[in-house]
Amino acid sequence: MVNPAAVLNAAILIVDDKEANVQLLARMLVAAGYTSVSSTMDPLEVCDLHRARRFDLILLDLLMPGLDGFQVMERLKEIEPDGYLPVLVVTAQPGHKLRALQAGAKDFISKPFELAEVLARVRNMLEVRLLHKKLHDYTEVLEFRVRERTAELHESYLETIFTMTRAAEHKDEDTGAHVQRISYYCRELTGLLGLDGDFADTIFFASPMHDIGKIGIPDHVLLKPAGFTPEEWAIMKGHTSMGARILGDGKSQYLKMGAEIALNHHERWDGGGYPNGKRGEEIPLAARMMYICDIYDALRSKRPYKTALDHSKVVEIITCGDGRTQPEHFDPEIFAVFEKNHQMFRDIFETTSASAPDRQVL
């Protein structure tokens, strides 16, 4: 329901080139209790006046010199963001009524004026207009609440990710700096590949979960300082499937991509990877990106079983091969981007390694 006081306090504009018509309509409205009645005899002023006041109702004569009522309505459409014209046309021409309604007017008043008709149509129009404004305001409130709730869910998803990532870091003290760098490599690589911002956002938060399955790997295997036995290697490779199972029931885009990466980030373009021997585009794009980022960072990093290598040596291994790592292991498009932009990886490694203790970077 519309508050009766709101109707009487609504802003009304009378537009007519004849002073007598303006005065007559104004007297009718003021006598009926309307408190905010304005007028103009110049149709060229209507749009500026409406921008300034946002009238709830415009009583608009159709036949005026210089700019007729139809032209005024066309101009009003340009400044009404939702296309709603609060226009009640005034006309003595029966043939103009339908045309005016088709042009966007909401109702019409016939000349000569009849008091009862004018007041009834004005009140009806204002009630509809005020209800329309109330609905518009309510919609904006709902949209704000949806955005607010979406942000809360987003934060909840990220907190879940951080919690699981911290659990993985607890198993391996070297993991913290590694997962931070992985996020940045993947995000920058997304831009270099021409992928959109949503993908960049998702992989930034999903990629740190790639090794979440290592939570289930026994410490005597995970932290072993020497090479694995065949049995230990089989256990170690199981972290991919285990990570996918941990993340697989997640509903958020981050957990879904995280599961995808966890399962596939050791698959190779030539089919020689694990756990399923996928090849080419059978491997999800995020996992193909993750693979080259993971290889670069692993080669640069000190591990219980290996020393750290410098940037130039790592680039040589990735681009030329060393037996264990070969160029044909990588998606050719991603490989080409790495070759051209490997300095980006160096910069991220050196910068993020220095800030590794700061968990805020994620």
DOVOMI-243541 format. One line per field, with one value per residue (C-alpha): x, y, z; residue number from 1. Coordinates in steps of 0.1 Angstrom, whole numbers, plus 5000, padded with zeros to 4 digits. Last residue first. Example, Ala and Ser with C-alpha at 12.3 -4.5 7.8 and 13.67 -1.06 7.14 Angstrom:
BEGIN
u	c(5137,5123)
v	c(4989,4955)
w	c(5071,5078)
nr	c(2,1)
//
This chain:
BEGIN
u	c(5474,5500,5487,5508,5539,5567,5574,5582,5617,5606,5578,5603,5629,5604,5581,5610,5624,5589,5584,5619,5606,5584,5593,5602,5573,5548,5561,5557,5521,5513,5532,5515,5544,5560,5574,5600,5616,5621,5637,5661,5676,5655,5661,5635,5627,5663,5677,5652,5661,5698,5692,5670,5694,5691,5682,5698,5681,5667,5655,5643,5658,5637,5644,5637,5605,5594,5599,5583,5553,5547,5551,5525,5501,5494,5486,5465,5445,5440,5425,5445,5426,5439,5472,5477,5463,5485,5460,5481,5505,5526,5539,5510,5529,5513,5522,5500,5515,5490,5460,5444,5453,5445,5410,5404,5415,5394,5363,5375,5379,5346,5328,5307,5334,5328,5361,5384,5396,5391,5411,5439,5440,5442,5472,5488,5489,5521,5540,5527,5537,5571,5575,5568,5592,5619,5622,5654,5670,5661,5627,5603,5572,5580,5589,5563,5534,5514,5478,5484,5503,5468,5467,5494,5475,5457,5478,5464,5428,5432,5451,5434,5400,5411,5429,5399,5376,5400,5399,5425,5449,5477,5500,5472,5467,5505,5505,5478,5495,5530,5514,5495,5525,5547,5525,5522,5560,5566,5545,5555,5590,5578,5563,5535,5522,5522,5494,5473,5479,5466,5435,5428,5436,5412,5384,5390,5388,5355,5341,5354,5336,5305,5306,5311,5281,5261,5270,5263,5229,5222,5230,5208,5180,5183,5184,5152,5135,5144,5130,5098,5094,5098,5072,5048,5054,5046,5015,5001,5010,4993,4961,4961,4966,4939,4913,4921,4920,4888,4870,4879,4869,4893,4884,4905,4912,4936,4960,4977,5012,5029,5056,5053,5026,5005,5009,5000,4969,4958,4967,4937,4913,4928,4921,4953,4970,4995,5002,5040,5059,5081,5097,5127,5148,5175,5152,5174,5172,5135,5128,5141,5117,5089,5097,5095,5060,5049,5058,5090,5091,5054,5032,5006,5011,5005,5024,5013,5046,5044,5069,5093,5130,5138,5171,5171,5133,5139,5166,5144,5114,5131,5127,5090,5087,5055,5068,5051,5057,5033,5047,5019,4990,4960,4931,4930,4967,4959,4929,4946,4977,4956,4938,4969,4987,4958,4954,4992,4991,5024,5017,5039,5027,5053,5044,5066,5047,5037,5000,5009,5034,5007,4983,5010,5011,5000)
v	c(4842,4869,4872,4842,4863,4839,4836,4873,4868,4837,4858,4882,4858,4832,4858,4875,4843,4831,4865,4861,4829,4850,4839,4803,4801,4813,4788,4760,4770,4768,4735,4719,4704,4669,4673,4698,4670,4666,4633,4631,4666,4686,4715,4741,4728,4719,4751,4772,4755,4761,4798,4802,4787,4752,4742,4710,4676,4648,4668,4695,4728,4748,4760,4726,4723,4758,4752,4718,4731,4761,4738,4713,4740,4753,4718,4713,4744,4734,4700,4671,4653,4682,4664,4632,4613,4586,4580,4588,4599,4612,4598,4608,4633,4663,4651,4643,4653,4682,4659,4648,4679,4703,4690,4688,4725,4735,4721,4735,4770,4770,4762,4730,4708,4670,4663,4681,4653,4627,4648,4651,4614,4607,4630,4620,4584,4591,4590,4555,4541,4558,4541,4507,4513,4524,4562,4582,4598,4624,4608,4635,4623,4586,4584,4611,4589,4603,4613,4650,4647,4648,4686,4688,4709,4729,4760,4761,4767,4803,4818,4794,4809,4845,4840,4821,4849,4874,4859,4839,4856,4830,4857,4867,4831,4827,4856,4839,4805,4819,4839,4810,4787,4811,4810,4772,4769,4793,4773,4738,4738,4730,4698,4681,4712,4728,4704,4714,4750,4744,4728,4758,4783,4767,4766,4802,4810,4793,4812,4845,4838,4828,4861,4880,4862,4872,4909,4908,4891,4917,4945,4930,4927,4963,4974,4954,4970,5005,4996,4981,5013,5034,5014,5016,5054,5055,5034,5055,5086,5075,5066,5099,5119,5099,5104,5141,5149,5129,5145,5180,5177,5193,5204,5186,5149,5135,5107,5076,5060,5078,5057,5065,5038,5056,5089,5073,5058,5092,5113,5103,5116,5151,5174,5163,5162,5135,5118,5110,5091,5076,5043,5035,5022,5048,5077,5103,5092,5084,5120,5131,5109,5121,5157,5149,5134,5165,5189,5210,5244,5251,5229,5203,5173,5189,5170,5164,5150,5128,5116,5143,5136,5171,5182,5158,5165,5203,5198,5175,5198,5231,5228,5224,5260,5268,5254,5242,5230,5213,5200,5201,5183,5188,5187,5225,5224,5200,5218,5252,5239,5225,5257,5278,5257,5257,5295,5299,5281,5265,5235,5214,5207,5191,5171,5160,5137,5151,5142,5107,5103,5114,5087,5061,5036,5000)
w	c(4996,5001,5037,5048,5053,5061,5023,5017,5004,4985,4969,4954,4941,4928,4913,4895,4881,4869,4851,4836,4819,4795,4760,4768,4793,4766,4742,4768,4775,4738,4734,4765,4783,4785,4750,4764,4785,4822,4835,4806,4810,4786,4764,4774,4809,4818,4803,4821,4854,4848,4841,4872,4897,4910,4946,4961,4961,4983,5014,4990,4980,4955,4919,4904,4923,4913,4876,4877,4896,4872,4842,4856,4869,4835,4822,4854,4847,4811,4820,4806,4778,4758,4752,4770,4800,4816,4845,4876,4862,4834,4801,4779,4757,4773,4807,4838,4871,4877,4869,4902,4923,4894,4889,4927,4930,4900,4919,4952,4937,4918,4950,4954,4970,4967,4950,4973,4995,4967,4942,4968,4973,4936,4932,4965,4953,4934,4967,4976,4942,4946,4980,4965,4937,4962,4965,4962,4992,5018,5027,5038,5021,5025,5062,5067,5055,5026,5036,5039,5006,4990,4994,4968,4942,4969,4963,4927,4936,4949,4920,4896,4904,4902,4869,4854,4864,4849,4814,4796,4772,4777,4792,4816,4828,4832,4857,4878,4876,4886,4914,4930,4926,4945,4975,4973,4973,5002,5025,5012,5025,5061,5050,5068,5085,5050,5040,5070,5062,5027,5040,5063,5036,5012,5037,5045,5008,5005,5035,5021,4988,5008,5026,4993,4978,5009,5004,4967,4974,5001,4977,4950,4975,4986,4949,4943,4972,4959,4925,4941,4961,4930,4911,4941,4940,4903,4906,4934,4915,4884,4902,4921,4889,4870,4897,4903,4866,4860,4889,4879,4843,4819,4784,4773,4779,4804,4794,4809,4812,4784,4766,4729,4724,4751,4732,4699,4715,4729,4699,4678,4704,4701,4730,4748,4782,4787,4820,4821,4847,4820,4831,4809,4838,4835,4828,4812,4776,4778,4788,4754,4736,4759,4750,4713,4717,4738,4711,4709,4693,4697,4720,4712,4735,4769,4796,4832,4846,4877,4903,4893,4894,4907,4890,4861,4856,4854,4829,4808,4809,4801,4763,4768,4779,4798,4830,4862,4897,4922,4955,4982,4966,4989,4964,4962,4952,4924,4910,4913,4894,4866,4861,4863,4838,4814,4816,4810,4777,4767,4789,4812,4847,4870,4901,4931,4955,4988,4984,4974,5002,5027,5014,5022,4993,5000)
nr	c(362,361,360,359,358,357,356,355,354,353,352,351,350,349,348,347,346,345,344,343,342,341,340,339,338,337,336,335,334,333,332,331,330,329,328,327,326,325,324,323,322,321,320,319,318,317,316,315,314,313,312,311,310,309,308,307,306,305,304,303,302,301,300,299,298,297,296,295,294,293,292,291,290,289,288,287,286,285,284,283,282,281,280,279,278,277,276,275,274,273,272,271,270,269,268,267,266,265,264,263,262,261,260,259,258,257,256,255,254,253,252,251,250,249,248,247,246,245,244,243,242,241,240,239,238,237,236,235,234,233,232,231,230,229,228,227,226,225,224,223,222,221,220,219,218,217,216,215,214,213,212,211,210,209,208,207,206,205,204,203,202,201,200,199,198,197,196,195,194,193,192,191,190,189,188,187,186,185,184,183,182,181,180,179,178,177,176,175,174,173,172,171,170,169,168,167,166,165,164,163,162,161,160,159,158,157,156,155,154,153,152,151,150,149,148,147,146,145,144,143,142,141,140,139,138,137,136,135,134,133,132,131,130,129,128,127,126,125,124,123,122,121,120,119,118,117,116,115,114,113,112,111,110,109,108,107,106,105,104,103,102,101,100,99,98,97,96,95,94,93,92,91,90,89,88,87,86,85,84,83,82,81,80,79,78,77,76,75,74,73,72,71,70,69,68,67,66,65,64,63,62,61,60,59,58,57,56,55,54,53,52,51,50,49,48,47,46,45,44,43,42,41,40,39,38,37,36,35,34,33,32,31,30,29,28,27,26,25,24,23,22,21,20,19,18,17,16,15,14,13,12,11,10,9,8,7,6,5,4,3,2,1)
//
